């Protein structure tokens, strides 16, 4: 049997390596931070610094690019009292929600139909993805040309059938709908590809089991496919929501925010305030609100995603 004196050196010997392991971990952690420092510095330069400047400008009065007196939350008070701000928030919500619903309405059945392998399917996938690679400016000009009441092909088709030409982009009641359609045409390929990748990862055994239980294509889609891609649905919704909410180029090129501000979103308002009206403080206040709304959207989707994961 070992005595107490014989056990003590053994205990000390066992504790010594743990100290070496802790020191090694600290050294690895320092090395990791050192290797990450260039990337962290770049993130700070392109993300943290602009956000800080936006907050700084929003709390001051400005004249063009000159920062003047500190005014606190006065710019935000004026912003919330401005009917233009309320209109831009409502238009943004219409634009985002309408685009999301239409994009998923197209992307879900299209992705389901492209899950089968084959040469024709591969070619169709490439064709479907084409609108996504076209720039927003080209997409906007294409749709403006299509809907031109004087020489657009849609107006020519209507005239050929004896119907009058319509000016959809000049009507406040229809302009936002047209912009939504153009936006979805350009972005549904992204949603389709993301959902297609998720559908292809659903185990085939689940569909076989559903077929044995007597499930048809529709029930297999609703009871197997949709539950299997819930995480992809949430992530796609997050990406598209942020993308739509911050979109400027497409709307500015098609309508410039008109007619009668019916397509003037919050993101477009930021651009107009900063680069047309030269109101840097007001544009910064708009930007801070837009940032907070983006955070709310992302946090909501992430919470939904976590709840689905727990279920």
MODELLER restraints for C-alpha pairs under 7 A, 6 or more apart:
rsr = mdl.restraints
at = mdl.atoms
rsr.add(forms.Gaussian(group=physical.xy_distance, feature=features.Distance(at['CA:54:A'], at['CA:284:A']), mean=4.93, stdev=0.5))
rsr.add(forms.Gaussian(group=physical.xy_distance, feature=features.Distance(at['CA:54:A'], at['CA:287:A']), mean=7.00, stdev=0.5))
rsr.add(forms.Gaussian(group=physical.xy_distance, feature=features.Distance(at['CA:54:A'], at['CA:288:A']), mean=6.77, stdev=0.5))
rsr.add(forms.Gaussian(group=physical.xy_distance, feature=features.Distance(at['CA:55:A'], at['CA:284:A']), mean=6.78, stdev=0.5))
rsr.add(forms.Gaussian(group=physical.xy_distance, feature=features.Distance(at['CA:55:A'], at['CA:288:A']), mean=6.56, stdev=0.5))
rsr.add(forms.Gaussian(group=physical.xy_distance, feature=features.Distance(at['CA:57:A'], at['CA:281:A']), mean=5.24, stdev=0.5))
rsr.add(forms.Gaussian(group=physical.xy_distance, feature=features.Distance(at['CA:57:A'], at['CA:284:A']), mean=6.07, stdev=0.5))
rsr.add(forms.Gaussian(group=physical.xy_distance, feature=features.Distance(at['CA:58:A'], at['CA:75:A']), mean=6.44, stdev=0.5))
rsr.add(forms.Gaussian(group=physical.xy_distance, feature=features.Distance(at['CA:58:A'], at['CA:281:A']), mean=4.78, stdev=0.5))
rsr.add(forms.Gaussian(group=physical.xy_distance, feature=features.Distance(at['CA:58:A'], at['CA:282:A']), mean=6.62, stdev=0.5))
rsr.add(forms.Gaussian(group=physical.xy_distance, feature=features.Distance(at['CA:58:A'], at['CA:284:A']), mean=4.98, stdev=0.5))
rsr.add(forms.Gaussian(group=physical.xy_distance, feature=features.Distance(at['CA:58:A'], at['CA:285:A']), mean=4.77, stdev=0.5))
rsr.add(forms.Gaussian(group=physical.xy_distance, feature=features.Distance(at['CA:59:A'], at['CA:70:A']), mean=6.03, stdev=0.5))
rsr.add(forms.Gaussian(group=physical.xy_distance, feature=features.Distance(at['CA:59:A'], at['CA:71:A']), mean=5.64, stdev=0.5))
rsr.add(forms.Gaussian(group=physical.xy_distance, feature=features.Distance(at['CA:59:A'], at['CA:72:A']), mean=4.72, stdev=0.5))
rsr.add(forms.Gaussian(group=physical.xy_distance, feature=features.Distance(at['CA:59:A'], at['CA:73:A']), mean=5.97, stdev=0.5))
rsr.add(forms.Gaussian(group=physical.xy_distance, feature=features.Distance(at['CA:59:A'], at['CA:75:A']), mean=6.88, stdev=0.5))
rsr.add(forms.Gaussian(group=physical.xy_distance, feature=features.Distance(at['CA:60:A'], at['CA:67:A']), mean=6.60, stdev=0.5))
rsr.add(forms.Gaussian(group=physical.xy_distance, feature=features.Distance(at['CA:60:A'], at['CA:68:A']), mean=6.33, stdev=0.5))
rsr.add(forms.Gaussian(group=physical.xy_distance, feature=features.Distance(at['CA:60:A'], at['CA:69:A']), mean=5.52, stdev=0.5))
rsr.add(forms.Gaussian(group=physical.xy_distance, feature=features.Distance(at['CA:60:A'], at['CA:70:A']), mean=4.27, stdev=0.5))
rsr.add(forms.Gaussian(group=physical.xy_distance, feature=features.Distance(at['CA:60:A'], at['CA:71:A']), mean=5.06, stdev=0.5))
rsr.add(forms.Gaussian(group=physical.xy_distance, feature=features.Distance(at['CA:60:A'], at['CA:72:A']), mean=6.67, stdev=0.5))
rsr.add(forms.Gaussian(group=physical.xy_distance, feature=features.Distance(at['CA:60:A'], at['CA:281:A']), mean=6.53, stdev=0.5))
rsr.add(forms.Gaussian(group=physical.xy_distance, feature=features.Distance(at['CA:61:A'], at['CA:67:A']), mean=6.24, stdev=0.5))
rsr.add(forms.Gaussian(group=physical.xy_distance, feature=features.Distance(at['CA:61:A'], at['CA:68:A']), mean=5.30, stdev=0.5))
rsr.add(forms.Gaussian(group=physical.xy_distance, feature=features.Distance(at['CA:61:A'], at['CA:69:A']), mean=5.43, stdev=0.5))
rsr.add(forms.Gaussian(group=physical.xy_distance, feature=features.Distance(at['CA:61:A'], at['CA:70:A']), mean=6.40, stdev=0.5))
rsr.add(forms.Gaussian(group=physical.xy_distance, feature=features.Distance(at['CA:61:A'], at['CA:71:A']), mean=6.36, stdev=0.5))
rsr.add(forms.Gaussian(group=physical.xy_distance, feature=features.Distance(at['CA:61:A'], at['CA:281:A']), mean=6.01, stdev=0.5))
rsr.add(forms.Gaussian(group=physical.xy_distance, feature=features.Distance(at['CA:62:A'], at['CA:68:A']), mean=5.38, stdev=0.5))
rsr.add(forms.Gaussian(group=physical.xy_distance, feature=features.Distance(at['CA:62:A'], at['CA:280:A']), mean=6.29, stdev=0.5))
rsr.add(forms.Gaussian(group=physical.xy_distance, feature=features.Distance(at['CA:62:A'], at['CA:281:A']), mean=5.73, stdev=0.5))
rsr.add(forms.Gaussian(group=physical.xy_distance, feature=features.Distance(at['CA:64:A'], at['CA:278:A']), mean=5.34, stdev=0.5))
rsr.add(forms.Gaussian(group=physical.xy_distance, feature=features.Distance(at['CA:64:A'], at['CA:279:A']), mean=6.31, stdev=0.5))
rsr.add(forms.Gaussian(group=physical.xy_distance, feature=features.Distance(at['CA:64:A'], at['CA:280:A']), mean=6.42, stdev=0.5))
rsr.add(forms.Gaussian(group=physical.xy_distance, feature=features.Distance(at['CA:65:A'], at['CA:280:A']), mean=6.78, stdev=0.5))
rsr.add(forms.Gaussian(group=physical.xy_distance, feature=features.Distance(at['CA:75:A'], at['CA:282:A']), mean=6.26, stdev=0.5))
rsr.add(forms.Gaussian(group=physical.xy_distance, feature=features.Distance(at['CA:75:A'], at['CA:285:A']), mean=6.50, stdev=0.5))
rsr.add(forms.Gaussian(group=physical.xy_distance, feature=features.Distance(at['CA:76:A'], at['CA:285:A']), mean=6.12, stdev=0.5))
rsr.add(forms.Gaussian(group=physical.xy_distance, feature=features.Distance(at['CA:79:A'], at['CA:85:A']), mean=6.33, stdev=0.5))
rsr.add(forms.Gaussian(group=physical.xy_distance, feature=features.Distance(at['CA:88:A'], at['CA:264:A']), mean=5.61, stdev=0.5))
rsr.add(forms.Gaussian(group=physical.xy_distance, feature=features.Distance(at['CA:88:A'], at['CA:265:A']), mean=4.54, stdev=0.5))
rsr.add(forms.Gaussian(group=physical.xy_distance, feature=features.Distance(at['CA:88:A'], at['CA:266:A']), mean=4.84, stdev=0.5))
rsr.add(forms.Gaussian(group=physical.xy_distance, feature=features.Distance(at['CA:89:A'], at['CA:265:A']), mean=6.52, stdev=0.5))
rsr.add(forms.Gaussian(group=physical.xy_distance, feature=features.Distance(at['CA:89:A'], at['CA:266:A']), mean=5.75, stdev=0.5))
rsr.add(forms.Gaussian(group=physical.xy_distance, feature=features.Distance(at['CA:91:A'], at['CA:262:A']), mean=6.97, stdev=0.5))
rsr.add(forms.Gaussian(group=physical.xy_distance, feature=features.Distance(at['CA:91:A'], at['CA:263:A']), mean=6.31, stdev=0.5))
rsr.add(forms.Gaussian(group=physical.xy_distance, feature=features.Distance(at['CA:91:A'], at['CA:264:A']), mean=6.57, stdev=0.5))
rsr.add(forms.Gaussian(group=physical.xy_distance, feature=features.Distance(at['CA:91:A'], at['CA:265:A']), mean=5.43, stdev=0.5))
rsr.add(forms.Gaussian(group=physical.xy_distance, feature=features.Distance(at['CA:92:A'], at['CA:245:A']), mean=6.48, stdev=0.5))
rsr.add(forms.Gaussian(group=physical.xy_distance, feature=features.Distance(at['CA:92:A'], at['CA:265:A']), mean=4.70, stdev=0.5))
rsr.add(forms.Gaussian(group=physical.xy_distance, feature=features.Distance(at['CA:92:A'], at['CA:266:A']), mean=6.08, stdev=0.5))
rsr.add(forms.Gaussian(group=physical.xy_distance, feature=features.Distance(at['CA:95:A'], at['CA:180:A']), mean=6.24, stdev=0.5))
rsr.add(forms.Gaussian(group=physical.xy_distance, feature=features.Distance(at['CA:96:A'], at['CA:241:A']), mean=6.24, stdev=0.5))
rsr.add(forms.Gaussian(group=physical.xy_distance, feature=features.Distance(at['CA:96:A'], at['CA:244:A']), mean=5.68, stdev=0.5))
rsr.add(forms.Gaussian(group=physical.xy_distance, feature=features.Distance(at['CA:96:A'], at['CA:245:A']), mean=6.09, stdev=0.5))
rsr.add(forms.Gaussian(group=physical.xy_distance, feature=features.Distance(at['CA:98:A'], at['CA:180:A']), mean=6.72, stdev=0.5))
rsr.add(forms.Gaussian(group=physical.xy_distance, feature=features.Distance(at['CA:99:A'], at['CA:180:A']), mean=5.54, stdev=0.5))
rsr.add(forms.Gaussian(group=physical.xy_distance, feature=features.Distance(at['CA:99:A'], at['CA:184:A']), mean=5.87, stdev=0.5))
rsr.add(forms.Gaussian(group=physical.xy_distance, feature=features.Distance(at['CA:102:A'], at['CA:184:A']), mean=6.85, stdev=0.5))
rsr.add(forms.Gaussian(group=physical.xy_distance, feature=features.Distance(at['CA:103:A'], at['CA:184:A']), mean=5.55, stdev=0.5))
rsr.add(forms.Gaussian(group=physical.xy_distance, feature=features.Distance(at['CA:103:A'], at['CA:188:A']), mean=5.16, stdev=0.5))
rsr.add(forms.Gaussian(group=physical.xy_distance, feature=features.Distance(at['CA:107:A'], at['CA:188:A']), mean=6.00, stdev=0.5))
rsr.add(forms.Gaussian(group=physical.xy_distance, feature=features.Distance(at['CA:107:A'], at['CA:191:A']), mean=5.88, stdev=0.5))
rsr.add(forms.Gaussian(group=physical.xy_distance, feature=features.Distance(at['CA:107:A'], at['CA:192:A']), mean=4.51, stdev=0.5))
rsr.add(forms.Gaussian(group=physical.xy_distance, feature=features.Distance(at['CA:108:A'], at['CA:192:A']), mean=6.74, stdev=0.5))
rsr.add(forms.Gaussian(group=physical.xy_distance, feature=features.Distance(at['CA:108:A'], at['CA:195:A']), mean=6.98, stdev=0.5))
rsr.add(forms.Gaussian(group=physical.xy_distance, feature=features.Distance(at['CA:110:A'], at['CA:192:A']), mean=6.76, stdev=0.5))
rsr.add(forms.Gaussian(group=physical.xy_distance, feature=features.Distance(at['CA:111:A'], at['CA:192:A']), mean=5.28, stdev=0.5))
rsr.add(forms.Gaussian(group=physical.xy_distance, feature=features.Distance(at['CA:111:A'], at['CA:195:A']), mean=6.22, stdev=0.5))
rsr.add(forms.Gaussian(group=physical.xy_distance, feature=features.Distance(at['CA:111:A'], at['CA:196:A']), mean=4.77, stdev=0.5))
rsr.add(forms.Gaussian(group=physical.xy_distance, feature=features.Distance(at['CA:112:A'], at['CA:196:A']), mean=6.83, stdev=0.5))
rsr.add(forms.Gaussian(group=physical.xy_distance, feature=features.Distance(at['CA:114:A'], at['CA:121:A']), mean=6.18, stdev=0.5))
rsr.add(forms.Gaussian(group=physical.xy_distance, feature=features.Distance(at['CA:115:A'], at['CA:196:A']), mean=6.68, stdev=0.5))
rsr.add(forms.Gaussian(group=physical.xy_distance, feature=features.Distance(at['CA:115:A'], at['CA:200:A']), mean=6.45, stdev=0.5))
rsr.add(forms.Gaussian(group=physical.xy_distance, feature=features.Distance(at['CA:128:A'], at['CA:189:A']), mean=6.14, stdev=0.5))
rsr.add(forms.Gaussian(group=physical.xy_distance, feature=features.Distance(at['CA:129:A'], at['CA:189:A']), mean=4.97, stdev=0.5))
rsr.add(forms.Gaussian(group=physical.xy_distance, feature=features.Distance(at['CA:131:A'], at['CA:185:A']), mean=6.85, stdev=0.5))
rsr.add(forms.Gaussian(group=physical.xy_distance, feature=features.Distance(at['CA:131:A'], at['CA:186:A']), mean=4.96, stdev=0.5))
rsr.add(forms.Gaussian(group=physical.xy_distance, feature=features.Distance(at['CA:132:A'], at['CA:186:A']), mean=5.25, stdev=0.5))
rsr.add(forms.Gaussian(group=physical.xy_distance, feature=features.Distance(at['CA:132:A'], at['CA:187:A']), mean=5.70, stdev=0.5))
rsr.add(forms.Gaussian(group=physical.xy_distance, feature=features.Distance(at['CA:132:A'], at['CA:189:A']), mean=5.97, stdev=0.5))
rsr.add(forms.Gaussian(group=physical.xy_distance, feature=features.Distance(at['CA:132:A'], at['CA:190:A']), mean=6.75, stdev=0.5))
rsr.add(forms.Gaussian(group=physical.xy_distance, feature=features.Distance(at['CA:136:A'], at['CA:249:A']), mean=6.22, stdev=0.5))
rsr.add(forms.Gaussian(group=physical.xy_distance, feature=features.Distance(at['CA:136:A'], at['CA:250:A']), mean=5.16, stdev=0.5))
rsr.add(forms.Gaussian(group=physical.xy_distance, feature=features.Distance(at['CA:137:A'], at['CA:249:A']), mean=6.53, stdev=0.5))
rsr.add(forms.Gaussian(group=physical.xy_distance, feature=features.Distance(at['CA:137:A'], at['CA:250:A']), mean=6.06, stdev=0.5))
rsr.add(forms.Gaussian(group=physical.xy_distance, feature=features.Distance(at['CA:137:A'], at['CA:253:A']), mean=6.43, stdev=0.5))
rsr.add(forms.Gaussian(group=physical.xy_distance, feature=features.Distance(at['CA:140:A'], at['CA:250:A']), mean=5.50, stdev=0.5))
rsr.add(forms.Gaussian(group=physical.xy_distance, feature=features.Distance(at['CA:140:A'], at['CA:253:A']), mean=5.97, stdev=0.5))
rsr.add(forms.Gaussian(group=physical.xy_distance, feature=features.Distance(at['CA:140:A'], at['CA:254:A']), mean=5.35, stdev=0.5))
rsr.add(forms.Gaussian(group=physical.xy_distance, feature=features.Distance(at['CA:141:A'], at['CA:254:A']), mean=6.87, stdev=0.5))
rsr.add(forms.Gaussian(group=physical.xy_distance, feature=features.Distance(at['CA:143:A'], at['CA:182:A']), mean=6.68, stdev=0.5))
rsr.add(forms.Gaussian(group=physical.xy_distance, feature=features.Distance(at['CA:144:A'], at['CA:254:A']), mean=6.31, stdev=0.5))
rsr.add(forms.Gaussian(group=physical.xy_distance, feature=features.Distance(at['CA:145:A'], at['CA:152:A']), mean=5.46, stdev=0.5))
rsr.add(forms.Gaussian(group=physical.xy_distance, feature=features.Distance(at['CA:146:A'], at['CA:152:A']), mean=4.74, stdev=0.5))
rsr.add(forms.Gaussian(group=physical.xy_distance, feature=features.Distance(at['CA:146:A'], at['CA:153:A']), mean=5.61, stdev=0.5))
rsr.add(forms.Gaussian(group=physical.xy_distance, feature=features.Distance(at['CA:146:A'], at['CA:154:A']), mean=5.94, stdev=0.5))
rsr.add(forms.Gaussian(group=physical.xy_distance, feature=features.Distance(at['CA:147:A'], at['CA:154:A']), mean=6.02, stdev=0.5))
rsr.add(forms.Gaussian(group=physical.xy_distance, feature=features.Distance(at['CA:147:A'], at['CA:155:A']), mean=6.75, stdev=0.5))
rsr.add(forms.Gaussian(group=physical.xy_distance, feature=features.Distance(at['CA:148:A'], at['CA:155:A']), mean=6.93, stdev=0.5))
rsr.add(forms.Gaussian(group=physical.xy_distance, feature=features.Distance(at['CA:149:A'], at['CA:155:A']), mean=5.43, stdev=0.5))
rsr.add(forms.Gaussian(group=physical.xy_distance, feature=features.Distance(at['CA:149:A'], at['CA:165:A']), mean=5.65, stdev=0.5))
rsr.add(forms.Gaussian(group=physical.xy_distance, feature=features.Distance(at['CA:149:A'], at['CA:166:A']), mean=6.06, stdev=0.5))
rsr.add(forms.Gaussian(group=physical.xy_distance, feature=features.Distance(at['CA:149:A'], at['CA:167:A']), mean=5.72, stdev=0.5))
rsr.add(forms.Gaussian(group=physical.xy_distance, feature=features.Distance(at['CA:155:A'], at['CA:165:A']), mean=4.92, stdev=0.5))
rsr.add(forms.Gaussian(group=physical.xy_distance, feature=features.Distance(at['CA:155:A'], at['CA:166:A']), mean=6.83, stdev=0.5))
rsr.add(forms.Gaussian(group=physical.xy_distance, feature=features.Distance(at['CA:158:A'], at['CA:164:A']), mean=6.33, stdev=0.5))
rsr.add(forms.Gaussian(group=physical.xy_distance, feature=features.Distance(at['CA:158:A'], at['CA:165:A']), mean=6.13, stdev=0.5))
rsr.add(forms.Gaussian(group=physical.xy_distance, feature=features.Distance(at['CA:159:A'], at['CA:165:A']), mean=6.38, stdev=0.5))
rsr.add(forms.Gaussian(group=physical.xy_distance, feature=features.Distance(at['CA:168:A'], at['CA:174:A']), mean=5.56, stdev=0.5))
rsr.add(forms.Gaussian(group=physical.xy_distance, feature=features.Distance(at['CA:168:A'], at['CA:175:A']), mean=5.76, stdev=0.5))
rsr.add(forms.Gaussian(group=physical.xy_distance, feature=features.Distance(at['CA:169:A'], at['CA:175:A']), mean=4.55, stdev=0.5))
rsr.add(forms.Gaussian(group=physical.xy_distance, feature=features.Distance(at['CA:169:A'], at['CA:178:A']), mean=6.97, stdev=0.5))
rsr.add(forms.Gaussian(group=physical.xy_distance, feature=features.Distance(at['CA:170:A'], at['CA:259:A']), mean=5.98, stdev=0.5))
rsr.add(forms.Gaussian(group=physical.xy_distance, feature=features.Distance(at['CA:171:A'], at['CA:259:A']), mean=6.67, stdev=0.5))
rsr.add(forms.Gaussian(group=physical.xy_distance, feature=features.Distance(at['CA:172:A'], at['CA:259:A']), mean=5.48, stdev=0.5))
rsr.add(forms.Gaussian(group=physical.xy_distance, feature=features.Distance(at['CA:172:A'], at['CA:260:A']), mean=6.59, stdev=0.5))
rsr.add(forms.Gaussian(group=physical.xy_distance, feature=features.Distance(at['CA:172:A'], at['CA:262:A']), mean=5.48, stdev=0.5))
rsr.add(forms.Gaussian(group=physical.xy_distance, feature=features.Distance(at['CA:175:A'], at['CA:263:A']), mean=6.88, stdev=0.5))
rsr.add(forms.Gaussian(group=physical.xy_distance, feature=features.Distance(at['CA:176:A'], at['CA:262:A']), mean=6.57, stdev=0.5))
rsr.add(forms.Gaussian(group=physical.xy_distance, feature=features.Distance(at['CA:176:A'], at['CA:263:A']), mean=5.44, stdev=0.5))
rsr.add(forms.Gaussian(group=physical.xy_distance, feature=features.Distance(at['CA:179:A'], at['CA:251:A']), mean=6.77, stdev=0.5))
rsr.add(forms.Gaussian(group=physical.xy_distance, feature=features.Distance(at['CA:191:A'], at['CA:236:A']), mean=6.38, stdev=0.5))
rsr.add(forms.Gaussian(group=physical.xy_distance, feature=features.Distance(at['CA:194:A'], at['CA:236:A']), mean=6.96, stdev=0.5))
rsr.add(forms.Gaussian(group=physical.xy_distance, feature=features.Distance(at['CA:195:A'], at['CA:232:A']), mean=6.45, stdev=0.5))
rsr.add(forms.Gaussian(group=physical.xy_distance, feature=features.Distance(at['CA:198:A'], at['CA:229:A']), mean=5.70, stdev=0.5))
rsr.add(forms.Gaussian(group=physical.xy_distance, feature=features.Distance(at['CA:198:A'], at['CA:232:A']), mean=6.21, stdev=0.5))
rsr.add(forms.Gaussian(group=physical.xy_distance, feature=features.Distance(at['CA:199:A'], at['CA:225:A']), mean=6.59, stdev=0.5))
rsr.add(forms.Gaussian(group=physical.xy_distance, feature=features.Distance(at['CA:199:A'], at['CA:229:A']), mean=6.40, stdev=0.5))
rsr.add(forms.Gaussian(group=physical.xy_distance, feature=features.Distance(at['CA:202:A'], at['CA:228:A']), mean=6.01, stdev=0.5))
rsr.add(forms.Gaussian(group=physical.xy_distance, feature=features.Distance(at['CA:206:A'], at['CA:224:A']), mean=6.86, stdev=0.5))
rsr.add(forms.Gaussian(group=physical.xy_distance, feature=features.Distance(at['CA:207:A'], at['CA:220:A']), mean=6.61, stdev=0.5))
rsr.add(forms.Gaussian(group=physical.xy_distance, feature=features.Distance(at['CA:207:A'], at['CA:224:A']), mean=6.95, stdev=0.5))
rsr.add(forms.Gaussian(group=physical.xy_distance, feature=features.Distance(at['CA:210:A'], at['CA:220:A']), mean=6.29, stdev=0.5))
rsr.add(forms.Gaussian(group=physical.xy_distance, feature=features.Distance(at['CA:231:A'], at['CA:305:A']), mean=6.24, stdev=0.5))
rsr.add(forms.Gaussian(group=physical.xy_distance, feature=features.Distance(at['CA:234:A'], at['CA:301:A']), mean=6.36, stdev=0.5))
rsr.add(forms.Gaussian(group=physical.xy_distance, feature=features.Distance(at['CA:234:A'], at['CA:305:A']), mean=6.21, stdev=0.5))
rsr.add(forms.Gaussian(group=physical.xy_distance, feature=features.Distance(at['CA:238:A'], at['CA:298:A']), mean=6.08, stdev=0.5))
rsr.add(forms.Gaussian(group=physical.xy_distance, feature=features.Distance(at['CA:238:A'], at['CA:301:A']), mean=6.34, stdev=0.5))
rsr.add(forms.Gaussian(group=physical.xy_distance, feature=features.Distance(at['CA:242:A'], at['CA:294:A']), mean=6.39, stdev=0.5))
rsr.add(forms.Gaussian(group=physical.xy_distance, feature=features.Distance(at['CA:245:A'], at['CA:267:A']), mean=6.90, stdev=0.5))
rsr.add(forms.Gaussian(group=physical.xy_distance, feature=features.Distance(at['CA:246:A'], at['CA:267:A']), mean=5.28, stdev=0.5))
rsr.add(forms.Gaussian(group=physical.xy_distance, feature=features.Distance(at['CA:247:A'], at['CA:267:A']), mean=6.46, stdev=0.5))
rsr.add(forms.Gaussian(group=physical.xy_distance, feature=features.Distance(at['CA:248:A'], at['CA:267:A']), mean=6.08, stdev=0.5))
rsr.add(forms.Gaussian(group=physical.xy_distance, feature=features.Distance(at['CA:248:A'], at['CA:268:A']), mean=5.18, stdev=0.5))
rsr.add(forms.Gaussian(group=physical.xy_distance, feature=features.Distance(at['CA:251:A'], at['CA:257:A']), mean=6.69, stdev=0.5))
rsr.add(forms.Gaussian(group=physical.xy_distance, feature=features.Distance(at['CA:257:A'], at['CA:263:A']), mean=4.60, stdev=0.5))
rsr.add(forms.Gaussian(group=physical.xy_distance, feature=features.Distance(at['CA:257:A'], at['CA:264:A']), mean=3.96, stdev=0.5))
rsr.add(forms.Gaussian(group=physical.xy_distance, feature=features.Distance(at['CA:258:A'], at['CA:264:A']), mean=6.58, stdev=0.5))
rsr.add(forms.Gaussian(group=physical.xy_distance, feature=features.Distance(at['CA:270:A'], at['CA:283:A']), mean=4.90, stdev=0.5))
rsr.add(forms.Gaussian(group=physical.xy_distance, feature=features.Distance(at['CA:270:A'], at['CA:286:A']), mean=5.89, stdev=0.5))
rsr.add(forms.Gaussian(group=physical.xy_distance, feature=features.Distance(at['CA:270:A'], at['CA:287:A']), mean=6.38, stdev=0.5))
rsr.add(forms.Gaussian(group=physical.xy_distance, feature=features.Distance(at['CA:273:A'], at['CA:279:A']), mean=5.41, stdev=0.5))
rsr.add(forms.Gaussian(group=physical.xy_distance, feature=features.Distance(at['CA:273:A'], at['CA:282:A']), mean=6.75, stdev=0.5))
rsr.add(forms.Gaussian(group=physical.xy_distance, feature=features.Distance(at['CA:273:A'], at['CA:283:A']), mean=5.20, stdev=0.5))
rsr.add(forms.Gaussian(group=physical.xy_distance, feature=features.Distance(at['CA:274:A'], at['CA:280:A']), mean=5.21, stdev=0.5))
rsr.add(forms.Gaussian(group=physical.xy_distance, feature=features.Distance(at['CA:274:A'], at['CA:283:A']), mean=5.30, stdev=0.5))
